[in-house]
Amino acid sequence: MSALQSVLGHSAGSAPAKSHSIDLDARWALHPQVALRPESFGALLYHFGTRKLSFLKNRTIVAIIESFPEHPDMRSAIAAAGIDDAGMAPYVKALATLADSKMITVGGSAPNDPQK
């Protein structure tokens, strides 16, 4: 199982992730139609619009997603989870896969935004 499959919890028979360029310097958020439910193994993501269910078997990915509202961009959310530039690639790939499946989206409120 590849690092990406391990992070997202996809089985070996899953379709390969398509290539996606993700903007690490943009603000990201959980899609408004997605619910994140913490589980002992990581978390479940359910998209109410597409009815897609994703299993996140890596708690660091869950922590990064949950911290999006606290950070001005994805790069700082990843860094805050203790991931340095050298270890960032598998997490960026996993987050790009979640962006491709519309689980996360560019946007969201700025940290300390009074409209939150």
C-alpha positions in Angstrom: 0.0 0.0 0.0 1.4 3.4 -1.0 1.9 6.2 1.5 -1.1 8.0 -0.1 -3.3 5.0 0.2 -2.2 4.5 3.8 -3.0 8.1 4.7 -6.4 8.0 3.2 -7.2 4.4 4.0 -7.9 3.4 0.4 -7.6 -0.3 -0.3 -5.1 -1.6 -2.8 -7.9 -2.1 -5.3 -8.9 1.6 -5.2 -8.5 3.7 -8.3 -5.3 5.7 -8.4 -5.5 9.3 -7.3 -5.6 11.7 -10.2 -2.9 14.4 -10.4 -4.1 17.6 -8.8 -2.2 20.8 -8.3 -3.1 22.2 -4.9 -2.4 25.8 -3.7 -0.6 25.5 -0.4 -0.7 29.2 0.1 -4.5 29.5 -0.1 -6.9 29.3 2.8 -8.7 25.9 2.8 -11.8 24.7 4.6 -13.9 21.6 5.0 -16.5 21.8 2.2 -19.8 23.3 3.7 -21.7 20.1 2.8 -19.1 17.8 4.5 -19.3 16.5 8.0 -16.2 15.2 9.8 -16.8 12.6 12.5 -13.8 11.6 14.6 -13.4 7.8 15.1 -10.9 5.7 16.9 -9.0 5.0 13.7 -9.0 8.6 12.5 -12.2 10.1 11.0 -15.1 9.7 8.6 -15.8 12.4 6.1 -19.3 12.4 4.5 -20.3 14.7 1.7 -24.1 15.3 1.8 -24.1 16.6 -1.7 -22.3 13.8 -3.4 -23.0 11.1 -0.8 -19.4 10.2 -0.8 -17.9 8.7 2.3 -14.1 8.8 3.0 -12.2 7.1 5.7 -9.2 9.0 7.1 -6.9 6.6 8.8 -4.2 9.1 9.7 -4.8 11.3 12.7 -2.4 13.9 11.4 -4.5 14.5 8.3 -7.5 14.9 10.5 -5.7 17.4 12.7 -4.6 19.4 9.7 -8.2 19.5 8.4 -9.6 20.5 11.8 -7.0 23.2 12.1 -7.8 24.9 8.7 -9.9 27.7 10.4 -7.0 28.6 12.6 -4.5 29.1 9.8 -4.1 31.5 6.9 -3.1 28.8 4.4 -2.7 25.0 4.0 1.1 25.3 4.3 0.9 26.7 7.8 -1.8 24.2 8.8 0.6 21.4 7.8 3.5 23.0 9.6 1.5 23.4 12.7 0.8 19.6 12.7 4.6 19.1 13.0 5.2 18.2 9.4 8.4 19.8 7.9 9.0 20.5 4.2 10.9 17.2 3.8 7.9 15.1 5.1 5.1 17.2 3.4 4.7 15.3 0.1 2.4 12.4 1.3 0.2 14.8 3.2 -0.1 17.2 0.2 -1.0 14.3 -2.0 -3.7 13.1 0.5 -5.1 16.6 0.8 -5.1 17.0 -3.0 -7.1 13.8 -3.3 -9.6 15.3 -0.7 -9.8 18.5 -2.8 -10.4 16.5 -6.0 -13.3 14.7 -4.3 -14.7 18.1 -3.0 -14.2 17.2 0.6 -12.1 20.3 1.2 -12.3 23.5 -0.7 -10.5 26.8 -1.1 -12.0 29.4 1.1 -13.1 29.9 4.7 -13.0 32.6 7.3 -9.7 34.3 8.3 -8.4 33.4 11.8 -10.1 35.6 14.4 -12.6 36.8 11.8 -15.5 38.4 13.7 -18.0 36.8 11.2 -17.1 33.2 12.3 
